[in-house]
Amino acid sequence: MIPRRRLLAATALPFAAPLLAPGPARAAWAPDRPVTMLVGFAPGGGTDIITRLLAPALQAELGQPIAVENRPGASGTIAALAGCRAAPDGQTLFMTTVSASAVVPPLMQPPPFDIHRDQTAICLAATVPLVAVVPMSSPARDLGAFIDYARARPGQLNYSSSGVATQQHLAAELLCAEAGLRMTHVPFRGTGQAVNEILAGRIDLAIDTFPTYLPHIRGERVRALATTMPRRIEWLPDLPTVAESGFPGFDADVWYMLMGPAGLPAPIRDRWAAAVNRALQDPVLQPRIREAGFIPGGGSSEDAAALLRRDAARYAGLIKAAGIRIE
C-alpha cells in the first residue's frame, strides 16, 4: 500500500486562477480563416463539453468559425501532439488537460513532445470536480459501503478511466491506496466509452468529471457516492466528499487549458487569452458553464504556464509512488 501522506502531498490540486479584467476592445491580431480546435478525447467527455461551450463565444469574439475536432486516444496526447506540431499562427490550438500536456508524455517512450519546450500555455478554461459513481445495480449506496464491498472482493472489481495516467486514473489510484483496495483499471479511449460501460453495469466504479455524469446522476442512471473536492459542490449539496467519508485531506479535480504550439507569438497568445477571459465573463455563457458543472477559469498566459509547471511536478510524485507506467 502506498503511504497515504506521500500520496496526498503529491496530489494537492490547484484552485482556478482569478479572471482577468477585460482587455482592449480589439487587438492587432485576429485569425484570417477558420480556426481548428483539437480535443484529445471522444465526444461527451469533459474536455469536449467545455470546448463546445466556449467555441461559439470565441467565434463571435474573433470573427472566424471554430471547428472542434476530436482526436481521441493515448490519454489525450494524440491531439496534443498534433497541436504542438501545428504552425504557430494561432489557427490551430488544442484544449488540453494536465494529463495530456504534463503527466502522460514523460511516461511514453519516446516522449511524443517535451512538455515545457513544445507547447504554449494560453489560458485556463475551467476546473471541474470529479465524482465517484457506480451503476444503479451496485449494492453500494455510499462510498463507505462500496469500500467494504470492494475490500471483501480483492481483485474482483474494476474501475474505468479515459486513459492511463489521466486524472480519473490517478484519483482512483489514490482512493485505492487510501482505502487499501485492489481493483482492476480499465482504460478507455475517452470518457464517452466509459460512461456507456458503467451505464450497462460492466464497470464497478468510475471517478470522473462531474459534467460528464451530471445528466446521468439527475436521471438516476448512475449513483453518485462522493465528490473528490475538499468541499461539497454547489450542484449536489447533499453529496458528501471523499474526505468526509473517512479520508481527510483527499482532494482531486481536473482542469482544462487552451494551448498552442511552441513559438506562438505573444500578440496571438494574448489575443486568445483575452478572448477566453471575455467569454468566461459573458453573462449568458457563464451560467451555462456553471450549470454544466464547470468552475470558470481565466487568468493570464503566465498564470496558465505556472499551473502547468506546478502540476507536472506534482503528478510526477504520485506516478512514481504508485508505480504507474505506460506499456
NUKEBA-509887 format. One record per residue (C-alpha): y, z, x; chain; residue number from 1. Coordinates in Angstrom, 2 decimals, padded with zeros to 5 digits. Example, Ala and Ser with C-alpha at 12.3 -4.5 7.8 and 13.67 -1.06 7.14 Angstrom:
REM residues 2
+---------+---------+---------+--------+-----+
:      c2 :      c3 :      c1 : cadena : num :
+---------+---------+---------+--------+-----+
: -004.50 :  007.80 :  012.30 :      A :   1 :
: -001.06 :  007.14 :  013.67 :      A :   2 :
+---------+---------+---------+--------+-----+
This chain:
REM residues 327
+---------+---------+---------+--------+-----+
:      c2 :      c3 :      c1 : cadena : num :
+---------+---------+---------+--------+-----+
:  000.00 :  000.00 :  000.00 :      A :   1 :
:  003.45 : -000.94 :  001.37 :      A :   2 :
:  005.73 :  002.07 :  001.98 :      A :   3 :
:  007.97 :  002.49 : -001.03 :      A :   4 :
:  011.14 :  003.42 :  000.85 :      A :   5 :
:  010.79 :  000.37 :  003.12 :      A :   6 :
:  010.41 : -001.99 :  000.19 :      A :   7 :
:  013.33 : -000.54 : -001.75 :      A :   8 :
:  015.61 : -000.86 :  001.25 :      A :   9 :
:  014.59 : -004.48 :  001.63 :      A :  10 :
:  015.23 : -005.46 : -001.97 :      A :  11 :
:  018.53 : -003.91 : -002.99 :      A :  12 :
:  020.30 : -006.85 : -004.60 :      A :  13 :
:  024.00 : -007.67 : -004.91 :      A :  14 :
:  026.35 : -007.43 : -007.82 :      A :  15 :
:  028.12 : -010.55 : -008.99 :      A :  16 :
:  031.22 : -011.41 : -006.98 :      A :  17 :
:  034.58 : -010.98 : -008.71 :      A :  18 :
:  036.03 : -014.03 : -010.41 :      A :  19 :
:  038.82 : -015.83 : -008.67 :      A :  20 :
:  042.11 : -016.36 : -010.38 :      A :  21 :
:  042.51 : -019.99 : -011.49 :      A :  22 :
:  043.63 : -022.24 : -008.64 :      A :  23 :
:  046.15 : -025.05 : -008.69 :      A :  24 :
:  046.17 : -027.28 : -011.74 :      A :  25 :
:  044.99 : -030.23 : -009.66 :      A :  26 :
:  043.62 : -030.53 : -006.14 :      A :  27 :
:  043.91 : -033.65 : -003.99 :      A :  28 :
:  040.19 : -034.43 : -004.13 :      A :  29 :
:  038.20 : -035.48 : -007.18 :      A :  30 :
:  034.88 : -037.35 : -007.47 :      A :  31 :
:  035.34 : -041.08 : -007.89 :      A :  32 :
:  031.98 : -041.78 : -009.54 :      A :  33 :
:  029.27 : -039.88 : -011.46 :      A :  34 :
:  028.03 : -036.70 : -009.77 :      A :  35 :
:  024.37 : -035.72 : -009.31 :      A :  36 :
:  023.50 : -032.04 : -009.53 :      A :  37 :
:  019.96 : -031.26 : -008.35 :      A :  38 :
:  017.86 : -028.44 : -009.82 :      A :  39 :
:  014.77 : -027.31 : -007.95 :      A :  40 :
:  012.81 : -026.08 : -010.95 :      A :  41 :
:  011.44 : -027.58 : -014.14 :      A :  42 :
:  013.49 : -027.72 : -017.37 :      A :  43 :
:  013.62 : -024.45 : -019.27 :      A :  44 :
:  013.94 : -022.10 : -016.29 :      A :  45 :
:  016.99 : -020.04 : -015.40 :      A :  46 :
:  018.32 : -022.49 : -012.80 :      A :  47 :
:  018.12 : -025.34 : -015.27 :      A :  48 :
:  019.74 : -023.33 : -018.06 :      A :  49 :
:  022.81 : -022.20 : -016.11 :      A :  50 :
:  023.30 : -025.68 : -014.62 :      A :  51 :
:  023.24 : -027.36 : -018.02 :      A :  52 :
:  025.59 : -024.74 : -019.47 :      A :  53 :
:  028.14 : -025.35 : -016.71 :      A :  54 :
:  027.79 : -029.13 : -016.38 :      A :  55 :
:  029.93 : -030.17 : -019.40 :      A :  56 :
:  032.81 : -027.90 : -018.37 :      A :  57 :
:  032.66 : -029.12 : -014.77 :      A :  58 :
:  032.52 : -032.70 : -016.01 :      A :  59 :
:  035.65 : -032.16 : -018.08 :      A :  60 :
:  037.41 : -030.46 : -015.17 :      A :  61 :
:  036.56 : -033.11 : -012.57 :      A :  62 :
:  036.73 : -036.21 : -014.74 :      A :  63 :
:  033.33 : -037.69 : -013.92 :      A :  64 :
:  029.92 : -037.49 : -015.62 :      A :  65 :
:  027.48 : -034.98 : -014.12 :      A :  66 :
:  023.80 : -035.89 : -014.19 :      A :  67 :
:  021.46 : -032.89 : -013.91 :      A :  68 :
:  018.31 : -034.00 : -012.08 :      A :  69 :
:  015.24 : -031.73 : -012.00 :      A :  70 :
:  013.14 : -031.96 : -008.84 :      A :  71 :
:  010.70 : -029.06 : -009.15 :      A :  72 :
:  008.26 : -027.88 : -006.52 :      A :  73 :
:  007.89 : -025.85 : -003.33 :      A :  74 :
:  009.75 : -022.87 : -004.81 :      A :  75 :
:  012.90 : -024.93 : -005.27 :      A :  76 :
:  013.06 : -026.27 : -001.72 :      A :  77 :
:  012.38 : -029.91 : -002.67 :      A :  78 :
:  015.74 : -030.14 : -004.43 :      A :  79 :
:  017.43 : -028.00 : -001.79 :      A :  80 :
:  016.21 : -030.30 :  000.98 :      A :  81 :
:  017.44 : -033.35 : -000.91 :      A :  82 :
:  020.80 : -031.65 : -001.38 :      A :  83 :
:  021.01 : -030.79 :  002.31 :      A :  84 :
:  020.32 : -034.43 :  003.20 :      A :  85 :
:  022.96 : -035.81 :  000.80 :      A :  86 :
:  026.16 : -037.31 :  002.08 :      A :  87 :
:  028.86 : -034.62 :  002.47 :      A :  88 :
:  031.16 : -036.29 : -000.04 :      A :  89 :
:  030.89 : -033.91 : -003.00 :      A :  90 :
:  028.99 : -036.42 : -005.13 :      A :  91 :
:  025.54 : -034.78 : -004.78 :      A :  92 :
:  025.23 : -030.99 : -005.00 :      A :  93 :
:  022.43 : -028.60 : -005.89 :      A :  94 :
:  022.19 : -025.43 : -007.94 :      A :  95 :
:  020.07 : -023.05 : -005.93 :      A :  96 :
:  018.65 : -019.55 : -005.82 :      A :  97 :
:  018.23 : -017.14 : -002.94 :      A :  98 :
:  014.55 : -018.11 : -002.74 :      A :  99 :
:  015.18 : -021.83 : -002.41 :      A : 100 :
:  018.08 : -021.57 :  000.04 :      A : 101 :
:  017.42 : -018.39 :  002.01 :      A : 102 :
:  013.91 : -016.97 :  001.59 :      A : 103 :
:  011.33 : -019.74 :  001.41 :      A : 104 :
:  012.50 : -022.29 :  004.03 :      A : 105 :
:  011.94 : -020.00 :  007.05 :      A : 106 :
:  008.38 : -019.35 :  005.81 :      A : 107 :
:  007.47 : -023.04 :  005.83 :      A : 108 :
:  006.03 : -024.69 :  008.91 :      A : 109 :
:  008.00 : -026.51 :  009.99 :      A : 110 :
:  011.06 : -025.23 :  008.07 :      A : 111 :
:  012.47 : -028.10 :  005.96 :      A : 112 :
:  016.03 : -027.17 :  006.88 :      A : 113 :
:  018.00 : -024.49 :  008.68 :      A : 114 :
:  019.31 : -022.08 :  006.06 :      A : 115 :
:  022.52 : -021.39 :  007.98 :      A : 116 :
:  023.23 : -024.78 :  009.55 :      A : 117 :
:  022.25 : -027.37 :  006.94 :      A : 118 :
:  023.93 : -026.27 :  003.71 :      A : 119 :
:  027.37 : -025.28 :  002.48 :      A : 120 :
:  027.76 : -022.39 :  000.02 :      A : 121 :
:  030.30 : -023.35 : -002.66 :      A : 122 :
:  030.37 : -020.71 : -005.40 :      A : 123 :
:  028.23 : -018.06 : -007.07 :      A : 124 :
:  027.49 : -019.35 : -010.58 :      A : 125 :
:  025.77 : -016.34 : -012.16 :      A : 126 :
:  023.42 : -013.46 : -011.75 :      A : 127 :
:  020.70 : -012.65 : -014.23 :      A : 128 :
:  018.39 : -009.71 : -014.89 :      A : 129 :
:  014.67 : -010.02 : -014.51 :      A : 130 :
:  012.47 : -008.73 : -017.30 :      A : 131 :
:  008.79 : -007.77 : -017.26 :      A : 132 :
:  006.92 : -009.35 : -020.18 :      A : 133 :
:  003.32 : -009.53 : -021.39 :      A : 134 :
:  001.60 : -011.65 : -024.04 :      A : 135 :
:  001.64 : -010.33 : -027.58 :      A : 136 :
: -002.13 : -009.97 : -027.27 :      A : 137 :
: -001.73 : -007.42 : -024.45 :      A : 138 :
: -002.73 : -003.86 : -025.34 :      A : 139 :
:  000.27 : -002.55 : -023.38 :      A : 140 :
:  003.30 : -001.51 : -025.42 :      A : 141 :
:  005.36 : -000.24 : -022.47 :      A : 142 :
:  005.35 : -000.51 : -018.70 :      A : 143 :
:  003.55 :  002.77 : -018.18 :      A : 144 :
:  000.71 :  001.63 : -020.43 :      A : 145 :
:  000.48 : -001.69 : -018.60 :      A : 146 :
:  000.28 :  000.05 : -015.24 :      A : 147 :
: -002.50 :  002.32 : -016.49 :      A : 148 :
: -004.32 : -000.73 : -017.87 :      A : 149 :
: -003.95 : -002.65 : -014.59 :      A : 150 :
: -004.96 :  000.31 : -012.42 :      A : 151 :
: -008.19 :  000.57 : -014.38 :      A : 152 :
: -008.91 : -003.12 : -013.65 :      A : 153 :
: -008.13 : -003.67 : -009.96 :      A : 154 :
: -008.07 : -007.35 : -009.08 :      A : 155 :
: -008.83 : -008.48 : -012.64 :      A : 156 :
: -005.30 : -009.13 : -013.93 :      A : 157 :
: -002.78 : -011.74 : -012.82 :      A : 158 :
:  000.96 : -012.29 : -012.76 :      A : 159 :
:  002.96 : -015.51 : -012.68 :      A : 160 :
:  005.96 : -016.79 : -010.77 :      A : 161 :
:  007.84 : -020.07 : -010.34 :      A : 162 :
:  006.67 : -020.28 : -006.73 :      A : 163 :
:  005.68 : -018.35 : -003.62 :      A : 164 :
:  008.46 : -016.06 : -002.35 :      A : 165 :
:  010.71 : -016.63 : -005.35 :      A : 166 :
:  012.47 : -013.58 : -006.76 :      A : 167 :
:  009.88 : -013.46 : -009.55 :      A : 168 :
:  007.11 : -013.23 : -006.96 :      A : 169 :
:  008.94 : -010.66 : -004.83 :      A : 170 :
:  009.82 : -008.46 : -007.81 :      A : 171 :
:  006.19 : -008.43 : -008.94 :      A : 172 :
:  005.04 : -007.66 : -005.40 :      A : 173 :
:  007.48 : -004.78 : -005.30 :      A : 174 :
:  006.16 : -003.40 : -008.60 :      A : 175 :
:  002.55 : -003.74 : -007.44 :      A : 176 :
:  003.37 : -001.90 : -004.23 :      A : 177 :
:  005.27 :  000.84 : -006.04 :      A : 178 :
:  002.59 :  001.33 : -008.70 :      A : 179 :
: -000.45 :  000.83 : -006.47 :      A : 180 :
: -001.67 : -002.22 : -008.41 :      A : 181 :
: -003.96 : -005.00 : -007.22 :      A : 182 :
: -003.23 : -008.20 : -009.16 :      A : 183 :
: -003.57 : -011.94 : -008.50 :      A : 184 :
: -000.44 : -014.03 : -008.00 :      A : 185 :
: -000.44 : -017.33 : -009.91 :      A : 186 :
:  002.49 : -019.52 : -008.76 :      A : 187 :
:  003.68 : -022.47 : -010.86 :      A : 188 :
:  005.98 : -025.39 : -010.10 :      A : 189 :
:  008.59 : -023.94 : -012.43 :      A : 190 :
:  009.22 : -021.21 : -014.95 :      A : 191 :
:  008.56 : -023.51 : -017.90 :      A : 192 :
:  004.88 : -023.83 : -016.98 :      A : 193 :
:  004.56 : -020.08 : -016.51 :      A : 194 :
:  006.10 : -019.47 : -019.95 :      A : 195 :
:  003.54 : -021.72 : -021.62 :      A : 196 :
:  000.70 : -019.86 : -019.92 :      A : 197 :
:  001.88 : -016.40 : -020.90 :      A : 198 :
:  002.54 : -017.57 : -024.48 :      A : 199 :
: -001.08 : -018.75 : -024.53 :      A : 200 :
: -002.26 : -015.36 : -023.24 :      A : 201 :
: -003.67 : -016.71 : -019.96 :      A : 202 :
: -001.19 : -014.76 : -017.82 :      A : 203 :
: -001.20 : -010.97 : -017.98 :      A : 204 :
:  002.32 : -010.26 : -016.67 :      A : 205 :
:  005.49 : -012.11 : -015.77 :      A : 206 :
:  008.60 : -010.67 : -014.18 :      A : 207 :
:  011.03 : -013.48 : -014.74 :      A : 208 :
:  014.61 : -014.38 : -015.54 :      A : 209 :
:  015.88 : -012.85 : -018.75 :      A : 210 :
:  017.41 : -016.05 : -020.22 :      A : 211 :
:  014.06 : -017.82 : -019.90 :      A : 212 :
:  012.32 : -015.27 : -022.09 :      A : 213 :
:  015.18 : -014.23 : -024.37 :      A : 214 :
:  014.26 : -016.57 : -027.26 :      A : 215 :
:  010.58 : -015.64 : -026.96 :      A : 216 :
:  011.40 : -011.92 : -026.95 :      A : 217 :
:  013.62 : -012.34 : -030.00 :      A : 218 :
:  010.96 : -014.48 : -031.69 :      A : 219 :
:  008.29 : -011.85 : -030.91 :      A : 220 :
:  006.19 : -014.37 : -028.99 :      A : 221 :
:  006.11 : -012.14 : -025.90 :      A : 222 :
:  006.58 : -008.39 : -025.49 :      A : 223 :
:  009.26 : -007.10 : -023.12 :      A : 224 :
:  008.27 : -003.97 : -021.20 :      A : 225 :
:  011.23 : -003.27 : -018.92 :      A : 226 :
:  014.18 : -004.78 : -017.10 :      A : 227 :
:  014.39 : -004.65 : -013.31 :      A : 228 :
:  018.11 : -003.87 : -013.03 :      A : 229 :
:  019.33 : -000.30 : -012.37 :      A : 230 :
:  020.89 : -000.03 : -015.83 :      A : 231 :
:  019.79 : -001.19 : -019.25 :      A : 232 :
:  021.05 : -004.63 : -020.20 :      A : 233 :
:  023.50 : -005.29 : -022.99 :      A : 234 :
:  021.28 : -007.82 : -024.76 :      A : 235 :
:  018.40 : -005.35 : -025.28 :      A : 236 :
:  019.89 : -001.86 : -025.04 :      A : 237 :
:  016.65 : -000.23 : -026.20 :      A : 238 :
:  014.62 : -001.85 : -023.39 :      A : 239 :
:  014.07 :  000.69 : -020.60 :      A : 240 :
:  014.44 : -000.11 : -016.92 :      A : 241 :
:  011.61 : -000.08 : -014.40 :      A : 242 :
:  013.48 :  002.79 : -012.73 :      A : 243 :
:  013.38 :  004.78 : -015.98 :      A : 244 :
:  009.68 :  004.02 : -016.31 :      A : 245 :
:  008.71 :  006.07 : -013.30 :      A : 246 :
:  010.04 :  004.12 : -010.30 :      A : 247 :
:  013.50 :  005.48 : -009.39 :      A : 248 :
:  015.64 :  003.09 : -007.40 :      A : 249 :
:  013.82 : -000.06 : -008.47 :      A : 250 :
:  016.37 : -002.89 : -008.52 :      A : 251 :
:  015.91 : -006.66 : -008.62 :      A : 252 :
:  017.81 : -009.58 : -010.11 :      A : 253 :
:  018.38 : -013.27 : -009.47 :      A : 254 :
:  021.49 : -015.18 : -008.52 :      A : 255 :
:  022.34 : -018.85 : -008.83 :      A : 256 :
:  024.71 : -020.61 : -006.44 :      A : 257 :
:  026.25 : -024.07 : -006.30 :      A : 258 :
:  025.53 : -025.51 : -002.88 :      A : 259 :
:  026.30 : -028.67 : -000.93 :      A : 260 :
:  025.19 : -030.26 :  002.33 :      A : 261 :
:  026.44 : -029.17 :  005.73 :      A : 262 :
:  029.73 : -030.67 :  006.75 :      A : 263 :
:  031.18 : -030.64 :  003.25 :      A : 264 :
:  034.94 : -030.86 :  003.85 :      A : 265 :
:  036.88 : -027.74 :  002.89 :      A : 266 :
:  039.07 : -029.53 :  000.29 :      A : 267 :
:  035.95 : -030.78 : -001.53 :      A : 268 :
:  034.19 : -027.41 : -001.27 :      A : 269 :
:  037.24 : -025.56 : -002.54 :      A : 270 :
:  037.81 : -028.04 : -005.37 :      A : 271 :
:  034.29 : -027.47 : -006.63 :      A : 272 :
:  034.62 : -023.69 : -006.24 :      A : 273 :
:  037.87 : -023.71 : -008.25 :      A : 274 :
:  036.20 : -025.81 : -010.95 :      A : 275 :
:  033.29 : -023.36 : -011.24 :      A : 276 :
:  035.66 : -020.39 : -011.43 :      A : 277 :
:  037.69 : -022.04 : -014.20 :      A : 278 :
:  034.54 : -022.92 : -016.12 :      A : 279 :
:  033.29 : -019.33 : -015.89 :      A : 280 :
:  036.58 : -018.06 : -017.32 :      A : 281 :
:  036.65 : -020.55 : -020.18 :      A : 282 :
:  036.96 : -018.52 : -023.42 :      A : 283 :
:  034.48 : -020.78 : -025.20 :      A : 284 :
:  031.90 : -021.17 : -022.43 :      A : 285 :
:  031.85 : -017.60 : -021.11 :      A : 286 :
:  030.44 : -016.08 : -024.33 :      A : 287 :
:  027.78 : -018.79 : -024.37 :      A : 288 :
:  026.79 : -017.92 : -020.80 :      A : 289 :
:  026.52 : -014.23 : -021.67 :      A : 290 :
:  024.68 : -014.99 : -024.91 :      A : 291 :
:  022.09 : -016.88 : -022.85 :      A : 292 :
:  021.54 : -013.74 : -020.75 :      A : 293 :
:  023.58 : -014.53 : -017.62 :      A : 294 :
:  026.27 : -012.43 : -015.95 :      A : 295 :
:  029.04 : -014.88 : -014.90 :      A : 296 :
:  029.60 : -015.10 : -011.15 :      A : 297 :
:  032.60 : -016.65 : -009.46 :      A : 298 :
:  034.47 : -015.85 : -006.27 :      A : 299 :
:  035.31 : -017.84 : -003.18 :      A : 300 :
:  033.10 : -020.00 : -000.99 :      A : 301 :
:  033.40 : -017.33 :  001.68 :      A : 302 :
:  032.04 : -014.76 : -000.79 :      A : 303 :
:  029.12 : -017.06 : -001.57 :      A : 304 :
:  028.32 : -017.64 :  002.10 :      A : 305 :
:  028.37 : -013.90 :  002.81 :      A : 306 :
:  025.99 : -013.26 : -000.10 :      A : 307 :
:  023.62 : -015.94 :  001.18 :      A : 308 :
:  023.56 : -014.45 :  004.68 :      A : 309 :
:  023.09 : -010.91 :  003.44 :      A : 310 :
:  020.18 : -011.68 :  001.16 :      A : 311 :
:  018.48 : -013.92 :  003.70 :      A : 312 :
:  018.26 : -010.88 :  005.97 :      A : 313 :
:  017.40 : -008.50 :  003.13 :      A : 314 :
:  014.47 : -010.51 :  001.80 :      A : 315 :
:  013.12 : -011.17 :  005.28 :      A : 316 :
:  012.39 : -007.44 :  005.49 :      A : 317 :
:  010.45 : -007.40 :  002.22 :      A : 318 :
:  008.44 : -010.50 :  003.11 :      A : 319 :
:  007.44 : -009.02 :  006.44 :      A : 320 :
:  006.45 : -005.72 :  004.82 :      A : 321 :
:  004.44 : -007.45 :  002.08 :      A : 322 :
:  002.80 : -009.97 :  004.42 :      A : 323 :
:  003.84 : -012.91 :  002.22 :      A : 324 :
:  003.03 : -016.32 :  003.69 :      A : 325 :
:  003.18 : -019.91 :  002.57 :      A : 326 :
: -000.04 : -021.74 :  003.32 :      A : 327 :
+---------+---------+---------+--------+-----+
